[in-house]
């Protein structure tokens, strides 16, 4: 089993969610503590302005904003580490989506995975959306796998619905096969 801290920030731009999980990638063996660290008001407003300006989100290097967002994510991990007293094997870092155009094979997440790894002294895995788009997906590769892990032991077929900023549906077949896709706006 791998002990990991997952970091996520969604369409609401409210802050960073951090959660401890232990998993082998197919099954979840334990959930640990979780927390939400709200974004400072100025960071939230800067992100919101960027989301509403796609041309800037695509063209601007965003290094100062990226450093601020990475720092908030580091603070969330540090707060979770203080609660657990343990060190995880890795940190999964989503970053903040500021532009997502899967039909063009393009996505932009703000967040510096290497900078986070350097600050924390931990292995950091990031750029999940980029790899999924490159493989022909919609840019949300972890949701169906998480749904499948949560559904271990449930009778199949089963359907899971994730209502984030965009809704995602995962169908898990009798044989464990997965079909996953966006359903459209959720809480956006």
The 8 nearest C-alpha neighbors of each residue, nearest first, counted from 0:
[[1, 23, 22, 21, 2, 28, 24, 27],
 [2, 0, 22, 21, 23, 3, 88, 87],
 [1, 3, 21, 87, 88, 20, 0, 22],
 [4, 2, 89, 87, 20, 90, 19, 88],
 [3, 5, 19, 90, 18, 91, 20, 17],
 [4, 6, 91, 18, 17, 90, 3, 92],
 [7, 5, 17, 92, 16, 91, 93, 15],
 [8, 6, 16, 93, 15, 9, 17, 5],
 [9, 7, 15, 95, 14, 16, 94, 12],
 [8, 10, 11, 12, 7, 164, 95, 163],
 [9, 11, 164, 12, 187, 8, 163, 96],
 [10, 12, 13, 9, 187, 164, 186, 8],
 [13, 11, 10, 14, 9, 43, 8, 47],
 [14, 12, 11, 37, 38, 43, 15, 8],
 [13, 15, 37, 38, 36, 12, 8, 35],
 [14, 16, 8, 36, 35, 7, 17, 37],
 [15, 17, 35, 7, 6, 34, 8, 36],
 [18, 16, 6, 34, 33, 5, 35, 75],
 [17, 19, 33, 5, 4, 32, 20, 34],
 [20, 18, 4, 31, 32, 3, 30, 33],
 [19, 21, 30, 3, 31, 29, 2, 4],
 [22, 20, 2, 29, 1, 28, 27, 0],
 [23, 21, 27, 0, 24, 1, 28, 26],
 [22, 24, 0, 25, 26, 1, 27, 21],
 [23, 25, 22, 26, 27, 148, 144, 1],
 [24, 26, 148, 23, 27, 22, 144, 147],
 [27, 25, 148, 22, 23, 24, 28, 151],
 [26, 28, 22, 29, 21, 148, 23, 25],
 [27, 29, 21, 22, 26, 30, 0, 20],
 [30, 28, 21, 27, 20, 31, 22, 19],
 [29, 31, 20, 19, 21, 32, 28, 27],
 [32, 30, 19, 20, 29, 33, 18, 21],
 [31, 33, 19, 18, 30, 34, 79, 83],
 [34, 32, 18, 17, 19, 31, 79, 35],
 [33, 35, 17, 16, 36, 18, 32, 79],
 [36, 34, 16, 15, 37, 17, 14, 33],
 [35, 37, 15, 14, 75, 16, 34, 38],
 [38, 36, 14, 13, 35, 15, 39, 16],
 [37, 39, 14, 43, 13, 40, 42, 36],
 [38, 40, 42, 41, 43, 37, 14, 71],
 [41, 39, 43, 42, 38, 44, 37, 45],
 [40, 42, 44, 43, 39, 45, 38, 46],
 [43, 41, 45, 39, 44, 40, 46, 38],
 [44, 42, 40, 46, 41, 45, 38, 47],
 [43, 45, 47, 41, 46, 42, 48, 40],
 [44, 46, 42, 48, 47, 43, 41, 49],
 [47, 45, 49, 43, 44, 48, 42, 50],
 [46, 48, 44, 50, 49, 45, 43, 51],
 [49, 47, 45, 51, 46, 50, 44, 52],
 [48, 50, 46, 52, 51, 47, 56, 45],
 [49, 51, 97, 47, 52, 48, 46, 53],
 [50, 52, 48, 49, 53, 47, 56, 97],
 [51, 53, 49, 50, 55, 54, 56, 48],
 [54, 52, 56, 55, 57, 51, 50, 98],
 [53, 55, 57, 56, 52, 58, 59, 49],
 [56, 54, 58, 59, 57, 53, 52, 49],
 [57, 55, 53, 54, 49, 58, 59, 52],
 [56, 58, 54, 55, 53, 59, 107, 98],
 [59, 57, 55, 56, 54, 60, 53, 61],
 [58, 60, 55, 61, 56, 57, 54, 62],
 [59, 61, 62, 58, 57, 56, 63, 55],
 [62, 60, 64, 59, 63, 65, 109, 56],
 [61, 63, 65, 64, 60, 66, 59, 109],
 [64, 62, 66, 65, 61, 67, 60, 68],
 [65, 63, 67, 61, 66, 62, 68, 109],
 [64, 66, 62, 110, 68, 109, 63, 67],
 [65, 67, 69, 63, 64, 68, 62, 70],
 [68, 66, 70, 64, 69, 65, 63, 71],
 [67, 69, 65, 71, 70, 66, 110, 64],
 [68, 70, 66, 72, 110, 67, 71, 111],
 [69, 71, 73, 67, 68, 72, 66, 74],
 [72, 70, 74, 68, 73, 69, 75, 67],
 [71, 73, 75, 69, 74, 70, 15, 76],
 [74, 72, 70, 76, 75, 71, 77, 69],
 [73, 75, 77, 71, 72, 76, 78, 70],
 [76, 74, 72, 78, 73, 77, 36, 79],
 [77, 75, 79, 73, 78, 74, 80, 72],
 [76, 78, 74, 80, 79, 75, 73, 81],
 [79, 77, 81, 75, 76, 80, 74, 82],
 [78, 80, 76, 82, 81, 77, 75, 83],
 [81, 79, 77, 83, 82, 78, 84, 76],
 [80, 82, 78, 79, 84, 83, 77, 85],
 [83, 81, 79, 80, 84, 78, 32, 85],
 [84, 82, 80, 85, 81, 79, 32, 86],
 [83, 85, 81, 80, 82, 86, 79, 87],
 [86, 84, 83, 80, 87, 81, 82, 79],
 [85, 87, 80, 88, 84, 83, 2, 121],
 [86, 88, 2, 3, 89, 85, 4, 90],
 [87, 89, 2, 3, 1, 86, 122, 90],
 [90, 88, 122, 3, 87, 123, 121, 91],
 [89, 91, 123, 4, 3, 5, 124, 92],
 [90, 92, 5, 124, 123, 6, 125, 4],
 [93, 91, 125, 6, 94, 124, 90, 5],
 [94, 92, 7, 125, 6, 91, 95, 126],
 [93, 95, 110, 109, 108, 92, 96, 8],
 [96, 94, 108, 109, 8, 97, 93, 110],
 [95, 97, 108, 98, 107, 109, 94, 99],
 [96, 98, 50, 107, 108, 95, 56, 49],
 [99, 97, 107, 106, 96, 56, 53, 50],
 [98, 100, 106, 101, 107, 105, 97, 96],
 [99, 101, 105, 102, 103, 106, 104, 98],
 [102, 100, 104, 103, 137, 105, 99, 132],
 [101, 103, 100, 104, 105, 137, 99, 132],
 [104, 102, 101, 105, 100, 106, 99, 132],
 [103, 105, 101, 102, 132, 100, 133, 106],
 [106, 104, 100, 103, 101, 99, 107, 132],
 [105, 107, 99, 98, 100, 129, 108, 101],
 [108, 106, 98, 97, 96, 99, 109, 105],
 [109, 107, 96, 95, 94, 97, 110, 106],
 [108, 110, 95, 65, 94, 96, 107, 97],
 [111, 109, 94, 65, 69, 68, 112, 108],
 [110, 112, 114, 113, 69, 115, 65, 66],
 [113, 111, 115, 114, 125, 123, 116, 110],
 [114, 112, 116, 115, 111, 117, 123, 118],
 [113, 115, 117, 111, 112, 116, 118, 69],
 [114, 116, 112, 118, 113, 117, 119, 111],
 [117, 115, 113, 121, 119, 123, 114, 120],
 [116, 118, 114, 120, 115, 119, 113, 121],
 [117, 119, 115, 116, 120, 114, 73, 121],
 [120, 118, 116, 121, 117, 115, 73, 77],
 [119, 121, 117, 116, 118, 122, 115, 123],
 [122, 120, 116, 119, 123, 89, 90, 117],
 [121, 123, 89, 116, 90, 124, 88, 120],
 [124, 122, 90, 116, 89, 91, 112, 121],
 [123, 125, 91, 92, 90, 122, 112, 89],
 [124, 126, 92, 127, 93, 112, 91, 123],
 [127, 125, 129, 128, 93, 130, 124, 92],
 [128, 126, 130, 129, 125, 131, 93, 140],
 [127, 129, 138, 131, 130, 126, 139, 132],
 [130, 128, 132, 126, 131, 127, 133, 106],
 [129, 131, 133, 127, 132, 128, 134, 126],
 [130, 132, 138, 136, 134, 128, 133, 129],
 [133, 131, 136, 135, 138, 129, 134, 130],
 [132, 134, 130, 131, 135, 129, 104, 136],
 [133, 135, 131, 132, 136, 130, 129, 137],
 [136, 134, 132, 133, 131, 137, 104, 138],
 [137, 135, 132, 131, 138, 134, 133, 140],
 [136, 138, 101, 132, 139, 131, 135, 180],
 [137, 139, 128, 131, 132, 136, 140, 129],
 [140, 138, 141, 137, 128, 142, 131, 136],
 [141, 139, 142, 131, 138, 143, 127, 128],
 [140, 142, 144, 143, 139, 145, 127, 146],
 [141, 143, 145, 144, 140, 146, 139, 167],
 [144, 142, 146, 145, 169, 141, 147, 179],
 [145, 143, 147, 141, 146, 142, 148, 140],
 [144, 146, 148, 142, 147, 143, 141, 149],
 [145, 147, 143, 149, 144, 148, 150, 142],
 [148, 146, 150, 144, 145, 149, 143, 151],
 [149, 147, 26, 145, 25, 151, 150, 146],
 [148, 150, 146, 147, 151, 145, 27, 26],
 [151, 149, 147, 153, 148, 152, 146, 157],
 [152, 150, 148, 149, 153, 147, 26, 25],
 [151, 153, 150, 154, 149, 155, 148, 147],
 [154, 152, 150, 151, 155, 157, 156, 149],
 [153, 155, 156, 152, 157, 173, 150, 151],
 [156, 154, 173, 157, 172, 153, 171, 175],
 [155, 157, 172, 173, 171, 154, 158, 170],
 [156, 158, 155, 171, 170, 159, 172, 154],
 [157, 159, 170, 169, 171, 160, 156, 168],
 [160, 158, 169, 168, 146, 170, 161, 157],
 [159, 161, 168, 167, 162, 169, 158, 166],
 [162, 160, 167, 166, 163, 168, 159, 142],
 [163, 161, 166, 185, 160, 165, 186, 164],
 [162, 164, 165, 166, 185, 186, 161, 9],
 [163, 165, 187, 186, 185, 10, 184, 166],
 [164, 166, 185, 184, 163, 183, 162, 187],
 [165, 167, 162, 185, 182, 161, 183, 181],
 [168, 166, 181, 161, 182, 180, 160, 165],
 [167, 169, 160, 179, 180, 159, 181, 161],
 [168, 170, 179, 159, 158, 143, 178, 171],
 [169, 171, 158, 178, 177, 157, 179, 172],
 [172, 170, 177, 157, 156, 175, 176, 158],
 [173, 171, 156, 176, 175, 174, 155, 170],
 [172, 174, 155, 156, 175, 171, 176, 154],
 [173, 175, 172, 176, 171, 155, 156, 177],
 [176, 174, 172, 173, 171, 177, 155, 147],
 [175, 177, 172, 174, 171, 178, 173, 170],
 [178, 176, 171, 170, 179, 175, 172, 169],
 [177, 179, 170, 169, 171, 176, 180, 143],
 [180, 178, 169, 168, 143, 170, 177, 167],
 [179, 181, 168, 167, 182, 169, 178, 137],
 [182, 180, 167, 166, 183, 168, 165, 179],
 [183, 181, 166, 167, 180, 168, 184, 165],
 [182, 184, 166, 165, 181, 185, 167, 164],
 [185, 183, 165, 166, 187, 164, 186, 182],
 [184, 186, 165, 166, 164, 162, 187, 163],
 [185, 187, 164, 163, 184, 165, 162, 166],
 [186, 164, 185, 184, 10, 165, 11, 163]]
